[in-house]
Amino acid sequence: MGTFKIEGGHQLKGSIKPQGAKNEALQILCAVLLTDQKVTIHNIPDIVDVNKLIALLQKLGVKVASVGANAYSFQADDINLEYLESEQFKIDGGSLRGSIMIVGPLLARFGKGYIPKPGGDKIGRRRLDTHFEGFIRLGASFRYNREEHFYGVEAKQLTGTYMLLDEASVTGTANIVMAAVLAKGTTTIYNAACEPYLQQLCNMLIRMGAEIKGVGSNLLIIEGVEKLGGTTHTMLPDMIEIGSWIGLAAMTKSELTIKDVSWKDLGQIPNVFRKLGITVEQKGDDIHVPAHANGYKIQKFIDGSILTVADAPWPGFTPDLLSIVLVIATQAEGEVLVHQKMFESRLFFVDKLIDMGAKIILCDPHRATVIGHNFKSQLKATTMTSPDIRAGISLLIAALSAKGTSIIHNIEQIDRGYERIDERLRAIGAKIERI
């Protein structure tokens, strides 16, 4: 188990460039299975979860070649479907949440897709019903082995249909879209997710020859085609990492420039941080966060009531940044109620922040009230363990702002989502060591 040793309390300075988007990568990489032609993808983040998925594709028979820094070509012209029923696949697929999204492309192109119960963060229930209900509506038969937690869908020919999704699941929508592009006839998906990463997937599929209307809305209309071709795709910067760096700058009173952020795809993110009192300046396509020498003050609602920051499907605020908001609020002037609606276990890391001296009331599994110190009482260093990716980066930001030397164990969780994070932080002045 890896460990970070962090000497906190230092101001940082400089610029940092966000990696390619993790959540987009997991969708885009699975889409290469839809064609036997070469697909080249740029700005792929070099992180554990993405590298696991690339290795899984290779074991499936996809030819993978490096074509530059963070860029690979993929060609799925000789797929080994027998691997899907092997014991090794149960191990490989079960270690990664994103593996669920190979099912839609495999079902569409080869008539069958299997997956063990996917892994990923332990942040509460993360059901797969939306995925499989969509496949069933397209005409697939479904089976589930309860003893081995193994799912399977099969169909000789998928047929387009109308469906109203029970939730605007991003991965569920992506999986169903990838299945529908090769289905016979018209598929209409209402209550579809419309995140920028899902838009990226749809636009990539359109370049490959798919016919998709309504991209960017919650109503997608897909005319099935017989075959898709190759393409080249560049992934967006990771909006979760961008939000993390904004939070880091505020907590350490540092002046930071976040490069090439794709402002048009950030949605509510800059506005939410501004409500927390943080100055977020747009300079071209960069974000500049000046040093908050006098701290930052949380706004109240117009009627004077306490600010609530809650997650919601796009274009609402992403749940992946609520952990960052919670940490930032510990040193703000004022109070905020953080409402994590989507995952009931994601706020359970607050006990570690309380140990560091934060004033947080965990109201229930979904809500926490934070009373900010206004930097009058600095967080204290401690030893802690990272429970998941987003809590891990939040604890890292807390440690970088804290007085003294902190230890964070289980940093493999952070490495799953953040590329060479210790190297990149040292480049802007952080005192962080990987042990």
Buried (B, 14 or more C-beta within 10 A) or exposed (E): EBBBBBBBBBEBBEBBBBBBBBBBBBBBBBBBBBBBBBBBBBBBBEBBBBBBBBEBBEBBBBBBEEEEEBBBBBBBEEBEBEBBEEEEBBEBBBBBBBBBBBBBBBBBBEBBBBBBBBBBBEBBEBEBEBBBBBBBBBBBEEEEEEEEEBBBBBBEEBBBBEBEBEBBBBBBBBBBBBBBBBBBEBBBBBBBBBBBBBBBBBBBBBBBBBEBEBBBEBEBBBBBBEEBEBBBBBBBBBBBBBBBBBBBBBBBBBBBBBBBBBBEBBBBBBEBBBBBBBBBEEEEEBBBBBBBEEBBBBEBEEEEEEBEBBBBBBEEBBBBBBBBBBBBBBBBBBBBBBBBBBBBBBBBBBEBBEEBBBBBEBEEBBBBBBBBBBBEBBBBBBEBBBBBBBBBBBBBBBBBBBBBBBBBBBBEBBBBBBBBBBEBBBEBEBBBEBE
